[in-house]
């Protein structure tokens, strides 16, 4: 996936629609028609599965996820299927009882989608965070989950990311596992004070206080993407910017300027990208008018 869209705030909500957005087949048609080549599908699997062994995922939820995946594949879009917001595991740490449950979830997901075409990609975990997720602990869990997936999906592309919220700093401290059909992903929201300025989801929103876009501002982004590209070259791994975006509280001209700068820096460094998000707090889609926000679309698709 070189030009992707995150379908955020839908299937990673406690229940689809809780956060004001449900995925429609027409949305996927619009994404394909606009020139994007894939979608990242964040899914909150943990609240739709048994707490005790065998940790079965609810059949209606599995079928809903499969329906969205198929809608996207039917439109020649790649799909990066992600496990998102397993907060109980993130907070409890890598040695908690959630480890067995997590691996059992991926055993079911992998088996269910084993017959899907190569355009379906797995992303086993979103944003390791917390002091307990040291690089060694991240590496150990990734080796386990890749092994689980490989029992039914021997050649499926798997996207893995570092600790520290999958940040650039986390990327630089992480050595990706070796193996075929493995790729790396990191997330970027710098400067955070700007991209999250006045964010409605924050407990104590703060205002950035100035316009973004000086030579120094833009140079920092290009420097950061060059650092990421050098890391990828060092380890001979395909690299993706799996999330980046500016929240809806900022003026659209500012959102578009930052978005274009990041997208251009990615492409200059041969880094695929996936914008956060479609119709959530960082929207590129106008739900009321049922169209892409023109300025944001122009910043992403030349």
Protein Blocks (a to p, Z undefined) as FASTA:
>chain_A
ZZdcddehilmmmbghjlopacdfklmmmmmmnopabdcddddfklmccfbdehiacfkl
mmmmmmmmmmmmmnopacddddehilklmmnopkbmklmmmmmmmmmmmmmmmmpcfkbc
cdfbghiedjklgfklmmmmmmmmmmmmmmmmmmbccddddeehopaklmmmpccdedeh
iacdddddddfklmmgoiakbmbdcdehiachifklmmmmmmmmmmmmmmmmmnopacdd
fbgcddfkbcfklmmmmmmmmmmmmmmnopacddddfklmkccbdfklopacfklmmmmm
ZZ
